């Protein structure tokens, strides 16, 4: 199925039943929907045009991923109370304060009322609805367990996005510190240190080697900073272009990332947590194992692991047990799959509790990753402060050494 249909913002003008002029903005998929909703309010539409919303309007009314998760959670509660699906969607539509969410729910309600399967309506009109969500909804509809499936999807999405936020917030601090440090260093080299150069030229004696080195570096930075920035931007753009168009390039980059000394193990844990949670969720919802494996493989975020688990699915289709297929795929792709994962899957196949063990394994990976990230952040803070202090301190010392020498000569 293709990408979800997008909503639009429409500015309209019309007249009330008493002849008074009125206007406003609505969010809908088509102008006809705006006109139909206004007609229900006894408003005669005179003009409708599609507009680009302002930043504040878009930020206030855009459809977010947490809106989709909340929609699934609330819909599960309403359906568990034996409310019909169409009526539950209508209640959720009226409760929405964001115009995009209200328009999407209204269109889904119309589609469901006209006979379209709920999973198809959600996939067609909801941004951010991935193949995993669609497959889970189809399985829930087929099994007649849509409320339970919606609860599983909501829980899965909350844990998945929590993992993403944890990784983002962990990387945000060191990245911000490095950017600030580079900006301060460039500012000193390009603007502050050249002002000292003229002063040192009038002193008439040889400068210390550290000062000469920093002045030379500042001179090069002043002359070649723009070409250097342009060259770095060009190389970065070419690498991104090559990365996007070449699967082999992506595979090699992802393999190199997994081999990084500190970040590699953390990213590997995050990928395994996503895989085990997705596979456990699809298995619990009744999605066929082969489909669940292929869906879970796409959530790894690393081409090496994705290819490994796709190879696992092919071996399982050939009749091999899941744990043996993972081990064989790991050897073929030269990927590092934790032995704990293979052993627990083997136990789950023997006892029939694969989904339970996969969820427990996902929780273990989440906890281990959180602990490693916390330790990494704790260690990075003093290291970054020390490195930045040494860089700035070296530049300042280079500028003040001639002054100290002059004071010593005068004394």
PyMOL commands that set and color helices and strands:
alter all, ss='L'
color gray80, all
select helices_A, chain A and resi 31-40+55-61+65-80+85-95+99-113+118-125+131-143+146-201+209-245+247-258+263-285+289-298+303-317+322-333+339-351+354-410
alter helices_A, ss='H'
color red, helices_A
select strands_A, chain A and resi 8-15+21-28+44-51
alter strands_A, ss='S'
color yellow, strands_A
deselect
rebuild
show_as cartoon
